[in-house]
């Protein structure tokens, strides 16, 4: 697995266009918005798979066809 896993805070600091509150909302609604594959939970820690996040974002915006 060659994925970059970041906490919500780390992801937001690296990509300021995605504030922590927005990422938490995406996670909360991930079952219905298609972002479920990019959020991983380890105990209480939530990790974002950076690669999957941007793949899903591209796919939803018509950049990549499944």
C-alpha positions as CSV (number, residue, x, y, z in Angstrom):
1,X,0.0,0.0,0.0
2,X,1.6,3.2,-1.1
3,X,-0.8,5.7,0.3
4,X,-0.3,8.9,2.2
5,X,-2.3,8.8,5.4
6,X,-2.8,12.1,7.2
7,X,-4.9,13.2,10.2
8,X,-7.7,15.7,9.3
9,X,-5.6,18.5,10.7
10,X,-2.5,17.5,8.8
11,X,-4.5,17.1,5.6
12,X,-6.0,20.6,6.1
13,X,-2.6,22.2,6.8
14,X,-1.2,20.6,3.6
15,X,-4.3,21.5,1.5
16,X,-5.8,24.7,3.0
17,X,-8.7,24.6,0.5
18,X,-10.1,21.9,2.7
19,X,-10.7,23.2,6.3
20,X,-11.0,20.6,9.1
21,X,-14.8,21.3,9.6
22,X,-15.4,20.6,5.9
23,X,-13.5,17.4,6.0
24,X,-15.4,16.3,9.1
25,X,-18.7,17.1,7.3
26,X,-17.5,15.0,4.4
27,X,-16.6,12.1,6.7
28,X,-20.0,12.4,8.6
29,X,-21.9,12.1,5.3
30,X,-19.3,9.8,3.6
31,X,-21.8,6.9,3.1
32,X,-24.0,9.0,0.9
33,X,-21.4,11.3,-0.8
34,X,-18.9,8.7,-2.0
35,X,-16.0,9.7,0.2
36,X,-16.2,6.6,2.5
37,X,-13.1,4.9,0.9
38,X,-10.8,7.7,1.8
39,X,-11.5,7.9,5.6
40,X,-9.9,5.3,7.9
41,X,-10.5,5.1,11.6
42,X,-7.9,3.7,14.1
43,X,-9.4,3.9,17.5
44,X,-10.5,7.6,17.9
45,X,-8.0,8.8,15.2
46,X,-9.4,9.5,11.8
47,X,-7.0,9.3,8.9
48,X,-7.5,10.6,5.4
49,X,-6.0,8.6,2.5
50,X,-4.7,11.5,0.4
51,X,-4.5,9.6,-2.9
52,X,-8.0,8.2,-2.7
53,X,-9.4,11.6,-1.6
54,X,-8.2,13.3,-4.8
55,X,-9.2,10.3,-7.0
56,X,-12.7,10.5,-5.7
57,X,-12.8,14.3,-6.1
58,X,-11.6,14.0,-9.7
59,X,-14.1,11.3,-10.5
60,X,-17.0,13.3,-9.0
61,X,-16.0,16.3,-11.1
62,X,-15.7,14.3,-14.4
63,X,-11.9,14.2,-14.5
64,X,-11.6,10.4,-14.3
65,X,-14.1,7.9,-15.6
66,X,-14.5,4.7,-13.6
